[in-house]
Amino acid sequence: MFRDVVGWLDERARGASARRRREMSERNRLLELLTELAYEKRKVVLSSGKESDFYIDTKQASLTAEGHYLVGAWCWPRSARISLGPRRWAE
């Protein structure tokens, strides 16, 4: 019985580390997409009136098919941790 439990725990640990590796590779690919498609090195005037040397337009990366998937894969596990509290419906 003890060996069965240890084997089960080992399997879970291997699965968790594979999941972490996949999440890291998805995160890295999302960062690559943002760098390739969304980042522009140019002078811009921000809505605050200040100047910046670069501009990041995340729509360029997130609105691609791959970007949709990667943003969703990144957001989904984090959304489970958000508590919205009781919902009140309009009467």
Backbone as a ProteinNet text record, in pm:
[ID]
protein_1_A
[PRIMARY]
MFRDVVGWLDERARGASARRRREMSERNRLLELLTELAYEKRKVVLSSGKESDFYIDTKQASLTAEGHYLVGAWCWPRSARISLGPRRWAE
[TERTIARY]
82.1	0	87	190	276.9	342.4	385.9	448.2	348.9	223	120.6	104.7	102.6	87.4	208.3	327.5	449.4	449.4	410.9	403.8	304.2	189.6	86.8	138.8	208.8	265.1	370.8	454.4	555.3	489.8	382.9	311.3	254.9	196.4	140.8	250.8	365.2	476.1	526.2	538.2	581.4	480.3	351.7	247.9	251	272.8	278.6	398.3	513.3	630.4	613.6	549.2	521.8	427.4	328.9	234.8	307.4	397.3	474.8	562.5	625	709	625.9	505.3	418.1	376	338.3	298.4	412.9	535	649.2	676.2	662.8	688.4	579.4	453.3	345.9	370.7	415.4	445.6	558.1	662	774.7	731.1	644.9	597.4	513	430	351.1	443.7	549.2	646	713.5	743.9	802.3	705.9	578	477.6	466	461.6	452.1	573.6	690.6	812.8	812.6	771.6	773.6	666	543.7	429.8	384.1	404.1	343.1	439.6	566.8	664.9	715.1	711.4	767.2	857.2	976.7	1068.1	1052.8	977.6	954.9	906.6	916.2	868.8	716.9	652.3	506.9	473.6	360.4	310.1	196	209.6	109	-11.1	-120.1	-240	-216.4	-117	-82.8	-7.1	35.4	112.2	262.2	305	447.2	490.4	621	675.8	736.6	732.5	794.5	876.3	979.2	1065	1014.1	913.4	861.6	710.2	648.4	503.5	474.1	380.6	339.9	190.9	155.8	16.4	-16.2	-68.4	-89.6	-192.8	-279.4	-379.2	-312.3	-198	-128.6	-92	-60.7	-22.5	-142	-225.5	-332.6	-448.7	-461.6	-572.5	-536.4	-421	-390.3	-447.1	-461.1	-515.2	-426	-296.7	-204.6	-207.3	-216.8	-223.4	-347	-461.9	-585	-562.7	-508.1	-485.6	-390.8	-278.5	-176.6	-225.1	-297.5	-352.3	-454.7	-540.1	-638	-571.9	-468.4	-396.8	-328.3	-284.4	-219.3	-322.3	-436.8	-537.5	-623.2	-654.3	-750.2	-712.8	-591.5	-559.7	-563.6	-532.1	-531.4	-673.1	-766.3	-903.6	-971.5	-928.1	-986.8	-956.4	-850.8	-812	-885.2	-960.1	-1029.5	-1166.4	-1195.6	-1326.3	-1409.9	-1521.4	-1607.2	-1713.3	-1724.2	-1823.1	-1961.9	-2064.2	-2200.1	-2243.7	-2315.7	-2361.4	-2501.2	-2521.2	-2653.8	-2710.3	-2826.8	-2891.4	-2985.1	-2993.9	-3083.8	-3226.7	-3301.1	-3440.6	-3532.2
-119.9	0	127.1	128.5	245.8	273.6	166.2	183.5	241.1	200.8	255.7	405.7	448	589.9	667.9	614.7	682.1	691.5	584.4	586.8	689.5	697.3	794.7	937.3	961.6	1094.3	1129.3	1031.5	1055.2	1091.8	1021.4	1051.3	1192.4	1230.8	1366	1471.5	1446.6	1542.2	1554.4	1442.1	1447.5	1523.4	1501	1572.6	1721.6	1757.7	1899.8	1966.5	1898.5	1962	1973.5	1877.6	1887.7	2004.8	2021.3	2132	2265.8	2274	2396.8	2426.9	2322.8	2343.1	2394.8	2337	2382	2526.5	2559.7	2696.9	2794.5	2755.8	2844	2861.7	2753.7	2767.7	2853.6	2840.1	2925.4	3070.9	3093	3229	3288.8	3210.3	3258.7	3290	3206.8	3232.4	3360.1	3382.1	3504.9	3626.7	3618.5	3728.8	3751.7	3641.6	3655.5	3727.4	3685.9	3750.5	3899	3932.6	4072.9	4151.2	4089.8	4156.7	4176.3	4071.5	4076.8	4168.4	4158.3	4225.3	4353.4	4363.7	4473.8	4586.1	4556.8	4655.6	4739.5	4870.6	4962.4	5062.5	5078.9	5177.8	5305.7	5398.8	5528	5626.7	5752.6	5856.6	5863.9	5863	5879.7	5974.8	6042.5	6126.8	6050.3	6024	5948.6	6037.1	5974.6	6052.3	6146.8	6117.5	6206.2	6330	6328.3	6439.7	6416.4	6311.4	6279.5	6208.2	6215.7	6146.6	6013.2	5918.6	5788.6	5752.9	5671.8	5629	5501.6	5438	5315	5308.3	5217.9	5200.7	5051.2	5004.3	4863.9	4858.8	4805	4788.2	4640	4597.8	4455.1	4394.4	4476.7	4423	4352.8	4403.2	4344.7	4198.3	4164.9	4027.4	3945.9	4007.3	3930.1	3899	3970.7	3945.2	3848.1	3784.6	3675.4	3547.2	3443.9	3316.8	3261.4	3262.3	3211.8	3300.3	3431.2	3523.9	3502.8	3477.4	3447.6	3328.3	3222.1	3101.2	3128.1	3193.9	3215	3307.4	3412	3501.5	3426.3	3348.7	3268.7	3167.3	3099.6	3000.6	3065.7	3189.6	3260	3310	3359.5	3418.8	3315.8	3205.1	3109.3	3060.8	3011.1	2964.2	3075.9	3197.1	3309.6	3355.3	3336.2	3381.4	3298	3175.5	3090.5	3143.5	3221.9	3275.5	3404	3459.3	3584.9	3555.7	3615.9	3599.7	3724.1	3703.4	3816.3	3843.1	3753.9	3770.9	3738.9	3763	3732.4	3822.5	3766.4	3844.2	3896.7	4019.6	4081.1	4105.8	4055.1	4069.5	4188.5	4260.3	4376	4328.9	4404.8	4367.1	4441.7
0	0	0	84.3	92.4	-42.7	-111.1	-241.9	-342.1	-333	-422.2	-400.9	-275.8	-244.1	-293.5	-271.9	-316.8	-469.2	-536.6	-682.5	-731.9	-665.9	-703.7	-685.2	-574.1	-549.5	-653.3	-690	-794.2	-926.3	-963.1	-1087	-1084.5	-972.2	-960.5	-972.1	-909.7	-916.4	-1060.2	-1131.2	-1271	-1355.1	-1331.7	-1405.3	-1377	-1251.3	-1213.8	-1278.3	-1280.7	-1340.8	-1491.7	-1555.3	-1699.9	-1726.4	-1640.8	-1653.8	-1639.5	-1540.5	-1520.8	-1641.5	-1698.5	-1817.6	-1934.1	-1953	-2061.2	-2038.8	-1913.7	-1882.9	-1906.8	-1871.1	-1892.8	-2041.5	-2119.6	-2262.7	-2327.1	-2280	-2331.1	-2292.6	-2170.4	-2124.8	-2208.6	-2231.1	-2311.1	-2453.5	-2511.3	-2647.4	-2650.5	-2547.1	-2540.5	-2533.9	-2454.3	-2447.2	-2582.6	-2654.1	-2788.2	-2882.1	-2878	-2963.5	-2932.1	-2804.1	-2765.2	-2813.7	-2803.8	-2848.8	-3000	-3074.1	-3220.1	-3277.6	-3223.7	-3286.5	-3217.4	-3087.4	-3013.5	-2977.6	-2968	-2921.3	-3038.7	-3021.2	-3120.5	-3049.8	-3101.6	-3044.8	-3126.4	-3069.9	-3134.5	-3029.3	-3060.2	-2967.8	-2976.3	-2860.6	-2853.8	-2740.1	-2752.7	-2644.7	-2579.3	-2451.4	-2376.4	-2344.6	-2304.5	-2272.4	-2155.5	-2071.4	-1960.3	-2007.6	-2135.2	-2188.2	-2184	-2114.1	-2107.1	-2234.8	-2262.9	-2379.7	-2338.5	-2430.8	-2409.6	-2532.8	-2513.2	-2624	-2691.3	-2634.1	-2692.4	-2674.8	-2750	-2744.6	-2753.1	-2673.3	-2676.9	-2706.4	-2822.6	-2863.5	-2854.4	-2739.8	-2716.1	-2810.1	-2867.4	-2961.2	-3078.7	-3122	-3236.7	-3210.9	-3087.5	-3053.8	-3004.4	-2921.8	-2858.8	-2953.2	-3061.7	-3154.1	-3266.7	-3257.7	-3349.9	-3289.4	-3369.7	-3318.3	-3207.4	-3230.1	-3128.5	-3004.1	-3024.6	-2912.2	-2827.5	-2893.5	-2818.5	-2725.7	-2783.7	-2704.6	-2588	-2615.8	-2512.9	-2401.5	-2436.5	-2333.3	-2248.6	-2313.4	-2238.8	-2147.7	-2198.8	-2118.3	-1999.1	-2014.5	-1904.4	-1802.8	-1850.7	-1761.6	-1688.1	-1754	-1697.9	-1558.5	-1533.3	-1398.1	-1294.5	-1334.8	-1241.3	-1208.1	-1299.1	-1274.8	-1166.7	-1147.6	-1044.3	-905.5	-892.5	-761.2	-725	-818.5	-793.4	-733.6	-622.3	-558.7	-589.2	-654.6	-689	-583	-486	-381.2	-432.8	-349.3	-393.4	-507.3	-598.8	-713.6	-685.3	-723.3	-707.1	-845.8	-867.4	-998	-994.9	-1102.9	-1112	-1095.6	-1022.6	-1000.2	-1092.2
[MASK]
+++++++++++++++++++++++++++++++++++++++++++++++++++++++++++++++++++++++++++++++++++++++++++

